[in-house]
């Protein structure tokens, strides 16, 4: 994660990471039950915890 976020403009990197997490959640839920695709807003969380 550090390598991916080691840059000046983090917004595109963070957006790509969140999109990947949501897409993965949707694909996983679809494989379990194609009639109940599920990915909520808690699928991915990225926080800046620096002081």
mmCIF file of the N, C-alpha and C atoms, coordinates in Angstrom:
data_MODEL
# 
_entry.id   MODEL 
# 
loop_
_atom_site.group_PDB 
_atom_site.id 
_atom_site.type_symbol 
_atom_site.label_atom_id 
_atom_site.label_alt_id 
_atom_site.label_comp_id 
_atom_site.label_asym_id 
_atom_site.label_entity_id 
_atom_site.label_seq_id 
_atom_site.pdbx_PDB_ins_code 
_atom_site.Cartn_x 
_atom_site.Cartn_y 
_atom_site.Cartn_z 
_atom_site.occupancy 
_atom_site.B_iso_or_equiv 
_atom_site.pdbx_formal_charge 
_atom_site.auth_seq_id 
_atom_site.auth_comp_id 
_atom_site.auth_asym_id 
_atom_site.auth_atom_id 
_atom_site.pdbx_PDB_model_num 
ATOM 1   N N  . UNK A 1 1  ? 0.829   -1.184  0.000  1.00 0.00 ? 1  UNK A N  1 
ATOM 2   C CA . UNK A 1 1  ? 0.000   0.000   0.000  1.00 0.00 ? 1  UNK A CA 1 
ATOM 3   C C  . UNK A 1 1  ? 0.877   1.252   0.000  1.00 0.00 ? 1  UNK A C  1 
ATOM 4   N N  . UNK A 1 2  ? 1.940   1.259   0.775  1.00 0.00 ? 2  UNK A N  1 
ATOM 5   C CA . UNK A 1 2  ? 2.805   2.431   0.845  1.00 0.00 ? 2  UNK A CA 1 
ATOM 6   C C  . UNK A 1 2  ? 3.369   2.781   -0.535 1.00 0.00 ? 2  UNK A C  1 
ATOM 7   N N  . UNK A 1 3  ? 3.792   1.762   -1.277 1.00 0.00 ? 3  UNK A N  1 
ATOM 8   C CA . UNK A 1 3  ? 4.363   2.005   -2.601 1.00 0.00 ? 3  UNK A CA 1 
ATOM 9   C C  . UNK A 1 3  ? 3.339   2.640   -3.525 1.00 0.00 ? 3  UNK A C  1 
ATOM 10  N N  . UNK A 1 4  ? 2.102   2.165   -3.472 1.00 0.00 ? 4  UNK A N  1 
ATOM 11  C CA . UNK A 1 4  ? 1.060   2.706   -4.329 1.00 0.00 ? 4  UNK A CA 1 
ATOM 12  C C  . UNK A 1 4  ? 0.705   4.148   -3.966 1.00 0.00 ? 4  UNK A C  1 
ATOM 13  N N  . UNK A 1 5  ? 0.804   4.504   -2.700 1.00 0.00 ? 5  UNK A N  1 
ATOM 14  C CA . UNK A 1 5  ? 0.404   5.833   -2.233 1.00 0.00 ? 5  UNK A CA 1 
ATOM 15  C C  . UNK A 1 5  ? 1.582   6.773   -2.059 1.00 0.00 ? 5  UNK A C  1 
ATOM 16  N N  . UNK A 1 6  ? 2.731   6.413   -2.580 1.00 0.00 ? 6  UNK A N  1 
ATOM 17  C CA . UNK A 1 6  ? 3.923   7.243   -2.432 1.00 0.00 ? 6  UNK A CA 1 
ATOM 18  C C  . UNK A 1 6  ? 4.051   8.157   -3.654 1.00 0.00 ? 6  UNK A C  1 
ATOM 19  N N  . UNK A 1 7  ? 3.244   9.216   -3.657 1.00 0.00 ? 7  UNK A N  1 
ATOM 20  C CA . UNK A 1 7  ? 3.287   10.145  -4.779 1.00 0.00 ? 7  UNK A CA 1 
ATOM 21  C C  . UNK A 1 7  ? 2.641   11.456  -4.403 1.00 0.00 ? 7  UNK A C  1 
ATOM 22  N N  . UNK A 1 8  ? 2.666   12.385  -5.326 1.00 0.00 ? 8  UNK A N  1 
ATOM 23  C CA . UNK A 1 8  ? 2.134   13.713  -5.062 1.00 0.00 ? 8  UNK A CA 1 
ATOM 24  C C  . UNK A 1 8  ? 0.610   13.755  -5.120 1.00 0.00 ? 8  UNK A C  1 
ATOM 25  N N  . UNK A 1 9  ? 0.022   13.150  -6.142 1.00 0.00 ? 9  UNK A N  1 
ATOM 26  C CA . UNK A 1 9  ? -1.421  13.224  -6.341 1.00 0.00 ? 9  UNK A CA 1 
ATOM 27  C C  . UNK A 1 9  ? -2.041  11.869  -5.996 1.00 0.00 ? 9  UNK A C  1 
ATOM 28  N N  . UNK A 1 10 ? -2.561  11.756  -4.784 1.00 0.00 ? 10 UNK A N  1 
ATOM 29  C CA . UNK A 1 10 ? -3.096  10.486  -4.310 1.00 0.00 ? 10 UNK A CA 1 
ATOM 30  C C  . UNK A 1 10 ? -4.521  10.213  -4.765 1.00 0.00 ? 10 UNK A C  1 
ATOM 31  N N  . UNK A 1 11 ? -5.251  11.234  -5.179 1.00 0.00 ? 11 UNK A N  1 
ATOM 32  C CA . UNK A 1 11 ? -6.665  11.059  -5.509 1.00 0.00 ? 11 UNK A CA 1 
ATOM 33  C C  . UNK A 1 11 ? -6.880  9.975   -6.578 1.00 0.00 ? 11 UNK A C  1 
ATOM 34  N N  . UNK A 1 12 ? -6.177  9.989   -7.706 1.00 0.00 ? 12 UNK A N  1 
ATOM 35  C CA . UNK A 1 12 ? -6.400  8.933   -8.697 1.00 0.00 ? 12 UNK A CA 1 
ATOM 36  C C  . UNK A 1 12 ? -6.049  7.539   -8.158 1.00 0.00 ? 12 UNK A C  1 
ATOM 37  N N  . UNK A 1 13 ? -4.992  7.442   -7.375 1.00 0.00 ? 13 UNK A N  1 
ATOM 38  C CA . UNK A 1 13 ? -4.588  6.154   -6.808 1.00 0.00 ? 13 UNK A CA 1 
ATOM 39  C C  . UNK A 1 13 ? -5.634  5.640   -5.838 1.00 0.00 ? 13 UNK A C  1 
ATOM 40  N N  . UNK A 1 14 ? -6.122  6.524   -4.974 1.00 0.00 ? 14 UNK A N  1 
ATOM 41  C CA . UNK A 1 14 ? -7.145  6.131   -4.004 1.00 0.00 ? 14 UNK A CA 1 
ATOM 42  C C  . UNK A 1 14 ? -8.432  5.744   -4.730 1.00 0.00 ? 14 UNK A C  1 
ATOM 43  N N  . UNK A 1 15 ? -8.814  6.511   -5.720 1.00 0.00 ? 15 UNK A N  1 
ATOM 44  C CA . UNK A 1 15 ? -10.034 6.201   -6.487 1.00 0.00 ? 15 UNK A CA 1 
ATOM 45  C C  . UNK A 1 15 ? -9.918  4.840   -7.153 1.00 0.00 ? 15 UNK A C  1 
ATOM 46  N N  . UNK A 1 16 ? -8.763  4.541   -7.758 1.00 0.00 ? 16 UNK A N  1 
ATOM 47  C CA . UNK A 1 16 ? -8.550  3.238   -8.395 1.00 0.00 ? 16 UNK A CA 1 
ATOM 48  C C  . UNK A 1 16 ? -8.619  2.104   -7.374 1.00 0.00 ? 16 UNK A C  1 
ATOM 49  N N  . UNK A 1 17 ? -8.039  2.325   -6.208 1.00 0.00 ? 17 UNK A N  1 
ATOM 50  C CA . UNK A 1 17 ? -8.051  1.305   -5.160 1.00 0.00 ? 17 UNK A CA 1 
ATOM 51  C C  . UNK A 1 17 ? -9.479  1.022   -4.685 1.00 0.00 ? 17 UNK A C  1 
ATOM 52  N N  . UNK A 1 18 ? -10.245 2.059   -4.450 1.00 0.00 ? 18 UNK A N  1 
ATOM 53  C CA . UNK A 1 18 ? -11.634 1.893   -4.010 1.00 0.00 ? 18 UNK A CA 1 
ATOM 54  C C  . UNK A 1 18 ? -12.466 1.231   -5.093 1.00 0.00 ? 18 UNK A C  1 
ATOM 55  N N  . UNK A 1 19 ? -12.301 1.649   -6.345 1.00 0.00 ? 19 UNK A N  1 
ATOM 56  C CA . UNK A 1 19 ? -13.037 1.026   -7.442 1.00 0.00 ? 19 UNK A CA 1 
ATOM 57  C C  . UNK A 1 19 ? -12.708 -0.461  -7.555 1.00 0.00 ? 19 UNK A C  1 
ATOM 58  N N  . UNK A 1 20 ? -11.440 -0.810  -7.391 1.00 0.00 ? 20 UNK A N  1 
ATOM 59  C CA . UNK A 1 20 ? -11.042 -2.214  -7.432 1.00 0.00 ? 20 UNK A CA 1 
ATOM 60  C C  . UNK A 1 20 ? -11.695 -3.006  -6.296 1.00 0.00 ? 20 UNK A C  1 
ATOM 61  N N  . UNK A 1 21 ? -11.720 -2.431  -5.098 1.00 0.00 ? 21 UNK A N  1 
ATOM 62  C CA . UNK A 1 21 ? -12.324 -3.118  -3.949 1.00 0.00 ? 21 UNK A CA 1 
ATOM 63  C C  . UNK A 1 21 ? -13.820 -3.332  -4.169 1.00 0.00 ? 21 UNK A C  1 
ATOM 64  N N  . UNK A 1 22 ? -14.511 -2.326  -4.666 1.00 0.00 ? 22 UNK A N  1 
ATOM 65  C CA . UNK A 1 22 ? -15.953 -2.449  -4.915 1.00 0.00 ? 22 UNK A CA 1 
ATOM 66  C C  . UNK A 1 22 ? -16.209 -3.452  -6.031 1.00 0.00 ? 22 UNK A C  1 
ATOM 67  N N  . UNK A 1 23 ? -15.458 -3.379  -7.117 1.00 0.00 ? 23 UNK A N  1 
ATOM 68  C CA . UNK A 1 23 ? -15.634 -4.331  -8.213 1.00 0.00 ? 23 UNK A CA 1 
ATOM 69  C C  . UNK A 1 23 ? -15.396 -5.762  -7.743 1.00 0.00 ? 23 UNK A C  1 
ATOM 70  N N  . UNK A 1 24 ? -14.388 -5.958  -6.903 1.00 0.00 ? 24 UNK A N  1 
ATOM 71  C CA . UNK A 1 24 ? -14.105 -7.288  -6.369 1.00 0.00 ? 24 UNK A CA 1 
ATOM 72  C C  . UNK A 1 24 ? -15.249 -7.778  -5.490 1.00 0.00 ? 24 UNK A C  1 
ATOM 73  N N  . UNK A 1 25 ? -15.802 -6.896  -4.667 1.00 0.00 ? 25 UNK A N  1 
ATOM 74  C CA . UNK A 1 25 ? -16.931 -7.280  -3.810 1.00 0.00 ? 25 UNK A CA 1 
ATOM 75  C C  . UNK A 1 25 ? -18.151 -7.656  -4.649 1.00 0.00 ? 25 UNK A C  1 
ATOM 76  N N  . UNK A 1 26 ? -18.421 -6.897  -5.702 1.00 0.00 ? 26 UNK A N  1 
ATOM 77  C CA . UNK A 1 26 ? -19.557 -7.197  -6.569 1.00 0.00 ? 26 UNK A CA 1 
ATOM 78  C C  . UNK A 1 26 ? -19.348 -8.542  -7.277 1.00 0.00 ? 26 UNK A C  1 
ATOM 79  N N  . UNK A 1 27 ? -18.159 -8.774  -7.815 1.00 0.00 ? 27 UNK A N  1 
ATOM 80  C CA . UNK A 1 27 ? -17.878 -10.041 -8.496 1.00 0.00 ? 27 UNK A CA 1 
ATOM 81  C C  . UNK A 1 27 ? -17.985 -11.217 -7.531 1.00 0.00 ? 27 UNK A C  1 
ATOM 82  N N  . UNK A 1 28 ? -17.496 -11.035 -6.310 1.00 0.00 ? 28 UNK A N  1 
ATOM 83  C CA . UNK A 1 28 ? -17.567 -12.109 -5.320 1.00 0.00 ? 28 UNK A CA 1 
ATOM 84  C C  . UNK A 1 28 ? -19.008 -12.408 -4.949 1.00 0.00 ? 28 UNK A C  1 
ATOM 85  N N  . UNK A 1 29 ? -19.795 -11.379 -4.692 1.00 0.00 ? 29 UNK A N  1 
ATOM 86  C CA . UNK A 1 29 ? -21.196 -11.615 -4.327 1.00 0.00 ? 29 UNK A CA 1 
ATOM 87  C C  . UNK A 1 29 ? -21.968 -12.213 -5.492 1.00 0.00 ? 29 UNK A C  1 
ATOM 88  N N  . UNK A 1 30 ? -21.653 -11.790 -6.704 1.00 0.00 ? 30 UNK A N  1 
ATOM 89  C CA . UNK A 1 30 ? -22.328 -12.339 -7.891 1.00 0.00 ? 30 UNK A CA 1 
ATOM 90  C C  . UNK A 1 30 ? -21.999 -13.826 -8.063 1.00 0.00 ? 30 UNK A C  1 
ATOM 91  N N  . UNK A 1 31 ? -20.769 -14.214 -7.739 1.00 0.00 ? 31 UNK A N  1 
ATOM 92  C CA . UNK A 1 31 ? -20.401 -15.625 -7.870 1.00 0.00 ? 31 UNK A CA 1 
ATOM 93  C C  . UNK A 1 31 ? -21.122 -16.485 -6.837 1.00 0.00 ? 31 UNK A C  1 
ATOM 94  N N  . UNK A 1 32 ? -21.457 -15.895 -5.684 1.00 0.00 ? 32 UNK A N  1 
ATOM 95  C CA . UNK A 1 32 ? -22.189 -16.629 -4.654 1.00 0.00 ? 32 UNK A CA 1 
ATOM 96  C C  . UNK A 1 32 ? -23.679 -16.715 -4.965 1.00 0.00 ? 32 UNK A C  1 
ATOM 97  N N  . UNK A 1 33 ? -24.251 -15.633 -5.467 1.00 0.00 ? 33 UNK A N  1 
ATOM 98  C CA . UNK A 1 33 ? -25.673 -15.599 -5.819 1.00 0.00 ? 33 UNK A CA 1 
ATOM 99  C C  . UNK A 1 33 ? -25.883 -14.508 -6.869 1.00 0.00 ? 33 UNK A C  1 
ATOM 100 N N  . UNK A 1 34 ? -26.040 -14.901 -8.126 1.00 0.00 ? 34 UNK A N  1 
ATOM 101 C CA . UNK A 1 34 ? -26.177 -13.915 -9.201 1.00 0.00 ? 34 UNK A CA 1 
ATOM 102 C C  . UNK A 1 34 ? -27.394 -13.006 -9.062 1.00 0.00 ? 34 UNK A C  1 
ATOM 103 N N  . UNK A 1 35 ? -28.364 -13.401 -8.253 1.00 0.00 ? 35 UNK A N  1 
ATOM 104 C CA . UNK A 1 35 ? -29.574 -12.600 -8.088 1.00 0.00 ? 35 UNK A CA 1 
ATOM 105 C C  . UNK A 1 35 ? -29.468 -11.570 -6.967 1.00 0.00 ? 35 UNK A C  1 
ATOM 106 N N  . UNK A 1 36 ? -28.404 -11.642 -6.176 1.00 0.00 ? 36 UNK A N  1 
ATOM 107 C CA . UNK A 1 36 ? -28.252 -10.699 -5.065 1.00 0.00 ? 36 UNK A CA 1 
ATOM 108 C C  . UNK A 1 36 ? -26.838 -10.117 -5.065 1.00 0.00 ? 36 UNK A C  1 
ATOM 109 N N  . UNK A 1 37 ? -26.599 -9.215  -5.993 1.00 0.00 ? 37 UNK A N  1 
ATOM 110 C CA . UNK A 1 37 ? -25.297 -8.551  -6.074 1.00 0.00 ? 37 UNK A CA 1 
ATOM 111 C C  . UNK A 1 37 ? -25.226 -7.520  -4.961 1.00 0.00 ? 37 UNK A C  1 
ATOM 112 N N  . UNK A 1 38 ? -24.132 -7.532  -4.213 1.00 0.00 ? 38 UNK A N  1 
ATOM 113 C CA . UNK A 1 38 ? -24.047 -6.684  -3.034 1.00 0.00 ? 38 UNK A CA 1 
ATOM 114 C C  . UNK A 1 38 ? -22.648 -6.116  -2.851 1.00 0.00 ? 38 UNK A C  1 
ATOM 115 N N  . UNK A 1 39 ? -22.566 -4.828  -2.691 1.00 0.00 ? 39 UNK A N  1 
ATOM 116 C CA . UNK A 1 39 ? -21.343 -4.139  -2.279 1.00 0.00 ? 39 UNK A CA 1 
ATOM 117 C C  . UNK A 1 39 ? -21.790 -2.826  -1.664 1.00 0.00 ? 39 UNK A C  1 
ATOM 118 N N  . UNK A 1 40 ? -21.557 -2.653  -0.399 1.00 0.00 ? 40 UNK A N  1 
ATOM 119 C CA . UNK A 1 40 ? -21.998 -1.422  0.252  1.00 0.00 ? 40 UNK A CA 1 
ATOM 120 C C  . UNK A 1 40 ? -20.857 -0.420  0.378  1.00 0.00 ? 40 UNK A C  1 
ATOM 121 N N  . UNK A 1 41 ? -21.139 0.706   0.982  1.00 0.00 ? 41 UNK A N  1 
ATOM 122 C CA . UNK A 1 41 ? -20.127 1.763   1.084  1.00 0.00 ? 41 UNK A CA 1 
ATOM 123 C C  . UNK A 1 41 ? -19.039 1.440   2.098  1.00 0.00 ? 41 UNK A C  1 
ATOM 124 N N  . UNK A 1 42 ? -19.159 0.337   2.818  1.00 0.00 ? 42 UNK A N  1 
ATOM 125 C CA . UNK A 1 42 ? -18.120 -0.064  3.759  1.00 0.00 ? 42 UNK A CA 1 
ATOM 126 C C  . UNK A 1 42 ? -17.171 -1.089  3.134  1.00 0.00 ? 42 UNK A C  1 
ATOM 127 N N  . UNK A 1 43 ? -17.290 -1.306  1.854  1.00 0.00 ? 43 UNK A N  1 
ATOM 128 C CA . UNK A 1 43 ? -16.438 -2.286  1.173  1.00 0.00 ? 43 UNK A CA 1 
ATOM 129 C C  . UNK A 1 43 ? -14.975 -1.860  1.253  1.00 0.00 ? 43 UNK A C  1 
ATOM 130 N N  . UNK A 1 44 ? -14.695 -0.583  1.129  1.00 0.00 ? 44 UNK A N  1 
ATOM 131 C CA . UNK A 1 44 ? -13.327 -0.093  1.167  1.00 0.00 ? 44 UNK A CA 1 
ATOM 132 C C  . UNK A 1 44 ? -13.247 1.174   1.999  1.00 0.00 ? 44 UNK A C  1 
ATOM 133 N N  . UNK A 1 45 ? -12.188 1.252   2.777  1.00 0.00 ? 45 UNK A N  1 
ATOM 134 C CA . UNK A 1 45 ? -11.948 2.443   3.575  1.00 0.00 ? 45 UNK A CA 1 
ATOM 135 C C  . UNK A 1 45 ? -10.469 2.732   3.544  1.00 0.00 ? 45 UNK A C  1 
ATOM 136 N N  . UNK A 1 46 ? -10.119 3.925   3.174  1.00 0.00 ? 46 UNK A N  1 
ATOM 137 C CA . UNK A 1 46 ? -8.731  4.357   3.183  1.00 0.00 ? 46 UNK A CA 1 
ATOM 138 C C  . UNK A 1 46 ? -8.657  5.628   3.999  1.00 0.00 ? 46 UNK A C  1 
ATOM 139 N N  . UNK A 1 47 ? -7.833  5.626   5.027  1.00 0.00 ? 47 UNK A N  1 
ATOM 140 C CA . UNK A 1 47 ? -7.763  6.786   5.918  1.00 0.00 ? 47 UNK A CA 1 
ATOM 141 C C  . UNK A 1 47 ? -6.318  7.256   6.054  1.00 0.00 ? 47 UNK A C  1 
ATOM 142 N N  . UNK A 1 48 ? -6.146  8.549   6.139  1.00 0.00 ? 48 UNK A N  1 
ATOM 143 C CA . UNK A 1 48 ? -4.834  9.142   6.389  1.00 0.00 ? 48 UNK A CA 1 
ATOM 144 C C  . UNK A 1 48 ? -4.718  9.326   7.896  1.00 0.00 ? 48 UNK A C  1 
ATOM 145 N N  . UNK A 1 49 ? -3.867  8.533   8.526  1.00 0.00 ? 49 UNK A N  1 
ATOM 146 C CA . UNK A 1 49 ? -3.726  8.550   9.980  1.00 0.00 ? 49 UNK A CA 1 
ATOM 147 C C  . UNK A 1 49 ? -2.455  9.253   10.439 1.00 0.00 ? 49 UNK A C  1 
ATOM 148 N N  . UNK A 1 50 ? -1.823  10.013  9.551  1.00 0.00 ? 50 UNK A N  1 
ATOM 149 C CA . UNK A 1 50 ? -0.623  10.727  9.945  1.00 0.00 ? 50 UNK A CA 1 
ATOM 150 C C  . UNK A 1 50 ? -0.982  11.893  10.854 1.00 0.00 ? 50 UNK A C  1 
ATOM 151 N N  . UNK A 1 51 ? -0.109  12.195  11.818 1.00 0.00 ? 51 UNK A N  1 
ATOM 152 C CA . UNK A 1 51 ? -0.399  13.307  12.740 1.00 0.00 ? 51 UNK A CA 1 
ATOM 153 C C  . UNK A 1 51 ? -0.308  14.660  12.065 1.00 0.00 ? 51 UNK A C  1 
# 
